[in-house]
Every structure is written in structure tokens, then in C-alpha cells.
Amino acid sequence: MKHASAGRSTRAIHGANVTDAHGAPHLPIYNTTTFAFENTEALLDVADGRVQGPLYTRYGLNPTIFALEETTASIEGTESALAFCSGMAAETALFAHYGRDGIVCVGDAYGGTMELLGNQLARLGISTTFLLGGELDRLEDVLGDGAKLVFFETPTNPTLGIHDITAISELAHRHDAKVAVDNTFASPINQRPLELGADLVSYSATKYLGGHSDLTAGFVLGATALVEPLKGWRKSFGSTIAPETAAMLSRSLRTLVVRVRQHNANAQAVAEAMEADPRVSRVLYPGLPSFPGHALAAKQMSGFGGVVTIELAADAATTVKVVDRLELFTLAPSLGGVESLVTQPVTTTHYDLSPRGTRTARHHRVDDPPVDRPRGRRRPDRRSHPGTRRRRTLSPVARRVCVPSGRMGTGPILEGGRRRCADATRARAPATICWRHTTPPPRSATNCPRPTTSPPPST
């Protein structure tokens, strides 16, 4: 690892060993698919791994990708990084290789991850046990049944729950299981899972690492012996990052440290302001002393991130009005960019989880059959629609509004999302908003309309 003794800002700029033959300070984009060799022996040296060098871009053997991976590994403080075309592509390769004997997913997770684990992978014979954050006492029993991969986010999407990386890793290792942590909501600047005992760490680089809402990418990082087997999955899945995206991401990494520090400061200010507002019933932010996981977060994190989740003392329809009235916050999914965003998970990151799907993802066990439910954006029938009595089966995640939130797929979600929120009003569902930003707190952030109905009862 180059400049191993240097600080993270230095490594973010000078962390790559690959240099330009013509003296450019940063490696140019090699947007070629293939590379030529002087002779067959030279070709076979690269193909057999005896010499690191370019060969074919889909394999990840491209100088622009090499430079990105070396820089990212240097920032993380580990041996190897593998760059993918998205965070979901990174997780798919991770689960495909290390999850074949069973996966344990602890706590809340991004909706796309829940869908992958609870539906698609189950159809391929890869089983997942989902444990709630408060069910860690069951982890040892599940590991005793043979599961070999423990996966979790910390902080989680979107409730920002904190899990003890060291304690979970020690327990998993006693059962010869690997531990993978999705560190997207923290970033390598705020948290170092590998130093706390995890075996692998994954990222949606679309968020803080990219930082400008203009690229999609993902990573898996760790010891070379653990990361190397994922290369074959990346190659066969066709999920290698493009050189153009790799170059843009390398650019973004050079300012990662200063951007994340500003995220931390601004989110802390917003969280404190929201906590003091009587129209806000609850604020979830690890940097607040009132946050349930604050002590653990302070122990294993050096900063608390740019995502704030708030729950309004209002119904879902009123929460939609609050979101729509914001002036500086853009209504959009994702997080980690330089702009401030607001999003409601029920309309974005967890939209594809139906009431039944949300419940099943939380209680699906190893021996359960795969979930079979309708796909797509079709209007749900009244038997499973959030506006009916079955709405009460939704998890708290699906009832929150976030004003930053997490990774999600693309698609025309606004109309359907509003319909869900409007219908959920009849069930008096609590509403939550998540804030993500880098800009100072806007004046309009505290100008929330007062609830048009009395606060909903706790559920």
C-alpha cells in the first residue's frame, strides 16, 4: 500500500502506484476494451497473474481501474479493493461467493439488498436468515446451524441503527463465519470496519465516495486472499466499472475527506435544530446524545455522517406537504452528494417492498420457501395496499420519510409513492423524513406545516 503512513487526505490523492508514462499528475482515461502485447509470453504473464498489467477491460484489467482500486484500498487501509459498476453489483458478487452456506442479515438494510437476499438469491438456493437489531441473542444459534456469512449495515438505512462490529465479528469468527459490513452510510472517513474485526467491507460508491450525484459504482475491500475470489464473479456477471466512471470516481476521492467532514458538521446542526422543534416527534442521528446507539457510535465512529432521519408528529399526508414545501432540499433519492436531498423511504428506497414483502423480509427464515410476489410498478390491489387494514403489518422502515436515505433503483416512483402516502393517511401511519446534506440548514427546514390532524397513536 502506497504512502501507508500518510494521512487519508494524502492517500486519497497519492494512493495509486500506477503512474502516467508522460507525466500527467493523474492517470488519464484508458477507454479501450483490449490491450496489445509484444509476444505471447508477455500476454500469458498477465493472463496467469504473474505480472499485473492491462489485458481486457471487462476483466477489470485496465490501468484506470487499477489506479482507482489502489487509491480506494489505500484510503481504507487494506490490501485490496475491487471496483464494480454499482453497490448492488458488489453485494451480489459478495453474496454469491461467500453466502452459499447461508447468510445472516442483521438489522435494517437497504431495500434493494433485502429484495436480493429475500427473493432473488433464495431462488438460487442461497438462503438468508433475517434478524432484527434486537435479536442478536439468536445469532449464535443461527451460526451454529451452518451459516457462514454475517452481513449488516451500520449505520443502517434508513433508521441509522448502530451495530457493534467488534462483538458481532468475534462471535461470527468463533463459528468460522465471515463478516461483511456495508459501510456506505459511514464512509471510510467516519468508520473503519476492517480495523474493528470485519473481514470485508462494501460500499455503494454512488454516495459519499462519488459525492457529486453523477456516477454509479460500488466496492468490496479487504485482504487480498478474500477479495481475489470475487474477481471471477465480477468478470462473469459483467459488472466491472467502466473506465470513464473509474476516472470520475478517482477525481471524487481526492476531496472525500473534506466533503465528509462538512457533511458531519451540517448534519449535526440540522439534527440539533430538529430535536428542538416541537413538531418533530423523534430525531434519529448517531451524533445526538439522545440517540439510542450514541455511545456505541461514538466508540466505533470518528464522525456520524450526513444523514438525519426525523419523524414528524403528523400523518403521512402532512409529511408529504412538508417535503414538498422545502426550498433548498431537492426531493430525490440517494445521499452523499454536494446538494441537500429529502426522501421518504416508502416512496423510494423501500418502495419495491410491498407490505407483505417488508414483513417477510424481516421474518424470513433459512427453511422458508422463496417469496413469490408481483413485481413492477402495478397498482397494488386492496388486499395488500397500505391504505387497508393490512397496512399495520408494515415495518417502521416502510412508514418513515427520510430526508436523505440510500441506494435505490430508478423508475417513475413519484405518482405511486404519493398514492401510497395518501392512502396510508387513513391508517394514521407515523411519518418520518430523512435529511442528507452538505449545504447549511435552510430556513425552510424548520417551517414545517402544523399537523392537520392530531398526532397518530404509537404503533
Secondary structure, DSSP 8 states (H G I E B T S, - for coil): -TTTTS-HHHHHHH------TT--SS------SB---SSHHHHHHHHTTSS----BGGGT--HHHHHHHHHHHHHHTSSEEEEESSHHHHHHHHHHHH-TT-EEEES---HHHHHIIIIIHHHTT--EEEE-GGGGGGHHHHHHTT--EEEEESS-TTT-----HHHHHHHHHHTT-EEEEE-TTTHHHHB-GGGGT-SEEEEETTTTTT-SS----EEEEE-HHHHTTHHHHHHHHT-B--HHHHHHHHHHHTTHHHHHHHHHHHHHHHHHHHHT-TTEEEEE-TTSTTSTTHHHHHHHBS---SEEEEEESS-HHHHHHHHHH-SSSEE-S---SSS-EEE-GGGTTTTTS-HHHHHHHHH--TTS-------SS----TTT-TTSGGGGGS-TGGG--BSS------S--HHHHHHHHHHHHHTT--EEEEEE-SS---GGGG-----SS------
